Amino acid sequence: MLIASPSGASAIIRKEFPGKCTHYGLRRKHNFGVWASEFPAFLPKEVENIKDQFARNLASRIDRLPVPLSLTKNHIMSSCVKPKTLSKTSPLVLLHGFDSSLLEWRYVLPLLEEAGLETWAFDVLGWGFSDLENLPPCNVASKRDHLYQFWNSYIRRPMTLVGPSLGAAVAIDFVVNYPQAVDKLIFIDASVYAEGTGNLAKLPKLMAYAGVYLLKSIPLRLYATSLTFNRISWNNCVDWTNVKQKALVIWGENDQIIDSKLSVRLQCELPNAIIQQVPDCGHIPHVEKPAAVSKLITDFVQVDGQVDIPASLACLKKV
């Protein structure tokens, strides 16, 4: 991968290379002055300071895909990690938690791929590494629309939607509105109730998830709107009986952020859910106990998880 550098720098490498336009499988050529680097050019320069090799590996795979937004009639170049291959099981789409990014999945995603699962990691609108220059209002409706348009543009098959922490609220809101897009649900230490949940803006810096807190691309002005989800009493606004999908509730035994009683409550209120506890683990099991979480996800997805792959998606293997 190559990163654009300032003109005139002595170490500039002038090289013409094909830039991929993955939407509709088109390609076009660009002529850039570049520094040799393992990271995409749109990532902030601080990415070079990451020491965690797993985070570096995943960062090097981040791509931006154009996603049309029906609410604003424009496109957002949206950051994601594409799967290495398609599979006949329900494709996994990994969301992330509050004020974070897809780099949360730096340990688990490689394990899921080793298990043969088609795995996407996706940055929720307003967070992560998407192009935020033309950012629409980051409310519940726009986040939902953004995720749906991404799914409709690039996946187009019932998916297993994975929501950790606040990402679980995004997932539940999505499945209630677009049930046809979701085959199964996985929640990890879900933040979906107003009660029993601390102010997520005060989460400790370890919620930087990767030692990559400095890479946040969300402007501070979005903190207030990001709390919108946390202030909604989801049991009052969501009819749980409408959620027919099979669901897996994963919970860290020692979660100090979300009351563990809420995991049992969530399992009971979802009509078709099971719960699995991860011992000796806090609020972010997919970071703290990646092997355990990967196995739980793999076992859950592979049970009756085969779906048909549309022929129109075969090209994704090559992009």
C-alpha positions in Angstrom: 0.0 0.0 0.0 1.2 3.6 -0.7 0.6 6.8 1.1 0.6 10.2 -0.7 3.4 12.4 0.5 4.1 16.2 0.2 5.5 17.2 -3.2 9.3 17.9 -3.2 10.1 15.5 -0.4 13.4 13.7 -1.1 12.1 10.2 -0.5 9.1 10.6 -2.8 8.6 7.7 -5.1 6.8 8.7 -8.3 4.7 5.8 -9.4 1.6 5.4 -11.5 -0.7 2.7 -10.0 -4.3 1.6 -10.5 -6.7 2.9 -7.9 -9.6 0.6 -7.3 -13.1 1.9 -7.5 -14.8 -1.1 -5.9 -18.3 0.2 -6.5 -19.6 -1.6 -9.7 -16.1 -3.2 -10.1 -14.7 -0.2 -12.0 -11.1 0.9 -12.0 -9.4 4.1 -12.8 -5.7 5.2 -12.8 -4.2 7.9 -10.7 -0.8 9.5 -10.7 0.4 10.3 -7.2 3.6 11.2 -5.4 3.9 8.6 -2.6 5.8 7.4 0.4 6.1 3.7 0.6 3.8 2.5 3.4 1.7 -0.4 4.5 -1.3 1.8 5.2 -4.0 3.4 3.0 -3.5 7.1 2.3 -6.7 8.2 3.9 -5.7 7.0 7.4 -4.3 9.6 9.8 -0.5 9.8 10.0 -0.6 8.6 13.6 -1.4 5.1 12.4 2.3 4.7 11.9 2.8 4.9 15.7 0.7 1.8 16.4 2.8 -0.9 18.0 0.3 -3.7 18.1 1.0 -5.8 15.0 -2.5 -7.1 14.9 -3.8 -3.6 14.8 -1.3 -2.7 12.1 -2.3 -5.7 10.0 -6.0 -4.8 10.2 -5.4 -1.1 9.5 -3.5 -2.0 6.3 -6.6 -3.7 5.0 -9.0 -0.8 5.6 -10.8 0.3 2.5 -13.3 3.0 1.7 -16.4 2.1 -0.4 -18.9 4.6 -1.7 -22.2 4.3 0.2 -25.3 6.2 -1.0 -27.4 7.8 1.7 -31.1 7.9 0.9 -31.8 10.6 3.6 -29.3 13.1 2.2 -29.0 12.0 -1.4 -25.2 11.9 -1.3 -22.5 9.4 -0.9 -20.2 8.7 2.0 -16.8 7.1 1.4 -17.2 4.5 4.1 -14.4 2.6 5.8 -14.6 -1.1 6.1 -12.5 -4.3 5.9 -13.7 -6.6 3.1 -13.7 -10.4 3.4 -10.9 -12.4 1.9 -13.4 -14.8 0.5 -17.2 -15.5 0.2 -18.7 -18.5 2.1 -21.9 -20.3 2.1 -22.5 -19.4 5.7 -24.3 -16.2 6.7 -21.8 -13.4 6.1 -20.6 -11.8 9.4 -20.8 -8.0 9.7 -18.8 -6.7 12.7 -19.9 -3.4 14.2 -18.0 -1.6 17.0 -18.7 0.2 20.3 -18.9 3.8 21.4 -16.6 6.3 19.8 -14.4 3.5 18.4 -13.6 1.8 15.1 -13.4 -1.5 13.3 -9.9 -1.9 14.8 -11.6 -3.4 17.8 -11.7 -6.6 15.8 -7.9 -6.8 15.2 -7.6 -10.1 17.2 -10.9 -11.8 16.4 -11.3 -11.1 12.7 -8.2 -13.2 11.6 -9.5 -16.1 13.7 -12.9 -15.9 12.1 -11.3 -15.9 8.7 -9.2 -18.9 9.6 -12.4 -20.6 10.5 -13.6 -20.0 6.9 -16.2 -17.4 7.7 -16.9 -14.5 5.3 -16.2 -11.5 7.6 -16.8 -7.8 7.1 -15.8 -5.1 9.6 -17.7 -1.9 9.3 -17.3 1.6 10.8 -20.6 3.0 12.1 -21.5 6.4 10.6 -19.7 9.2 12.5 -17.0 7.0 13.9 -13.9 5.2 12.6 -12.1 6.1 9.3 -14.9 7.1 6.9 -14.7 10.4 5.1 -16.4 12.8 7.5 -16.1 16.0 5.4 -19.7 15.7 4.2 -21.1 14.0 7.3 -24.9 14.1 7.7 -26.5 14.4 11.1 -25.3 11.4 13.1 -28.7 10.4 14.6 -30.3 7.0 14.9 -32.0 7.3 11.5 -28.8 8.2 9.6 -26.8 5.4 11.2 -29.5 3.0 10.3 -29.7 4.2 6.7 -25.9 4.1 6.3 -25.7 0.5 7.5 -28.7 -0.5 5.3 -27.3 1.2 2.2 -23.9 -0.5 2.8 -25.6 -3.9 3.1 -27.7 -3.3 0.0 -24.8 -2.2 -2.1 -22.2 -4.8 -1.2 -23.7 -7.8 0.7 -27.3 -8.3 -0.4 -27.7 -11.5 1.6 -29.1 -12.1 5.1 -26.2 -11.5 7.4 -25.1 -12.2 11.0 -24.9 -8.8 12.6 -22.5 -8.5 15.5 -22.9 -5.6 17.9 -20.6 -5.0 20.9 -21.5 -2.5 23.6 -23.3 0.4 21.9 -23.1 -1.3 18.6 -25.7 -3.7 19.9 -28.2 -0.8 20.0 -27.4 0.0 16.4 -27.9 -3.7 15.5 -31.3 -4.0 17.3 -32.6 -0.8 15.7 -31.4 -2.1 12.3 -33.0 -5.5 12.5 -36.4 -4.1 13.7 -36.5 -1.9 10.6 -34.8 -4.2 8.1 -35.5 -7.8 9.3 -35.0 -9.2 5.8 -31.3 -8.2 5.9 -30.4 -10.1 9.1 -30.2 -13.9 9.5 -28.8 -13.9 13.1 -27.7 -11.5 15.8 -24.8 -11.5 18.1 -24.5 -9.1 21.1 -21.4 -8.6 23.1 -21.8 -6.8 26.5 -24.7 -5.0 24.9 -25.6 -1.5 25.9 -29.3 -1.4 24.9 -31.0 -0.2 28.1 -30.9 3.2 29.6 -30.8 1.9 33.2 -27.9 0.0 34.5 -25.5 1.7 32.1 -22.9 4.4 32.9 -22.3 7.4 30.8 -20.4 6.0 27.9 -18.6 9.3 27.4 -16.7 8.5 30.6 -15.5 5.1 29.6 -11.8 4.6 30.6 -9.1 5.1 28.0 -8.7 1.3 27.7 -11.8 1.6 25.6 -9.4 2.9 23.1 -9.6 -0.9 22.3 -6.3 -1.1 20.6 -4.1 1.5 22.1 -5.3 3.4 19.1 -7.4 6.0 20.9 -5.3 8.7 19.2 -6.7 7.5 15.8 -10.3 8.6 16.5 -11.6 10.4 13.5 -14.9 11.5 15.2 -14.9 15.2 15.9 -15.5 16.1 19.6 -18.7 17.9 18.5 -20.2 14.5 17.8 -20.0 13.3 21.4 -23.4 14.7 22.3 -25.1 13.1 19.4 -23.4 9.8 20.0 -25.1 9.6 23.4 -28.4 9.6 21.6 -28.5 5.8 21.6 -27.6 5.5 25.3 -30.5 7.8 26.3 -33.1 5.8 24.6 -34.9 3.2 26.7 -34.8 0.5 24.1 -37.4 -1.7 25.8 -39.9 1.1 25.4 -39.2 1.9 21.7 -38.6 -1.6 20.4 -41.1 -4.4 20.3 -38.8 -7.3 21.1 -41.4 -9.8 19.7 -40.7 -8.4 16.3 -37.1 -9.7 16.5 -37.5 -13.3 15.3 -33.9 -14.0 14.4 -31.8 -16.3 16.5 -29.5 -14.4 18.8 -26.4 -15.0 20.8 -25.8 -12.9 23.9 -22.1 -12.9 24.9 -21.2 -11.3 28.2 -17.9 -10.7 30.1 -18.2 -12.1 33.6 -16.5 -9.1 35.2 -18.1 -6.3 33.1 -17.8 -3.1 35.2 -19.6 -0.9 32.6 -22.9 -2.7 32.0 -24.8 -4.4 34.8 -24.6 -8.2 34.1 -28.3 -8.5 35.1 -29.1 -6.8 31.8 -27.6 -9.7 29.8 -30.1 -12.1 31.3 -32.9 -9.6 30.8 -31.9 -9.2 27.1 -31.9 -13.0 26.6 -35.3 -13.3 28.2 -36.9 -10.5 26.2 -35.5 -11.7 22.9 -37.8 -14.6 21.8 -35.0 -16.8 20.3 -31.8 -16.0 22.2 -29.1 -17.9 24.1 -26.5 -16.5 26.5 -22.8 -17.4 26.9 -20.6 -15.9 29.6 -16.9 -15.4 29.1 -15.1 -15.9 32.5 -12.4 -13.6 33.8 -13.3 -11.0 31.3 -14.5 -7.3 31.3 -16.6 -5.2 29.0 -14.7 -6.0 25.7 -14.4 -9.8 25.4 -13.5 -9.6 21.7 -10.3 -7.7 22.8 -9.7 -9.4 26.1 -10.6 -13.0 25.1 -10.5 -13.2 21.3 -10.1 -17.0 21.1 -13.1 -17.6 23.3 -15.2 -15.1 21.4 -14.2 -16.3 18.0 -15.2 -19.9 18.9 -18.6 -18.7 20.3 -19.2 -16.8 17.1 -18.1 -19.5 14.8 -20.1 -22.2 16.5 -23.2 -20.0 16.4 -22.9 -19.0 12.8 -22.1 -22.5 11.4 -25.3 -24.1 12.9 -27.8 -24.0 10.1 -26.1 -21.0 8.6 -25.9 -21.7 4.9 -27.2 -19.0 2.5 -27.2 -18.7 -1.2 -24.5 -16.5 -2.8 -25.9 -14.3 -5.6 -23.8 -14.6 -8.8 -23.5 -10.8 -8.9 -21.4 -10.9 -5.8 -18.7 -13.3 -7.1 -16.6 -10.3 -8.2 -16.1 -9.4 -4.6 -13.6 -12.2 -4.3 -11.3 -10.1 -6.5 -11.7 -6.6 -5.1 
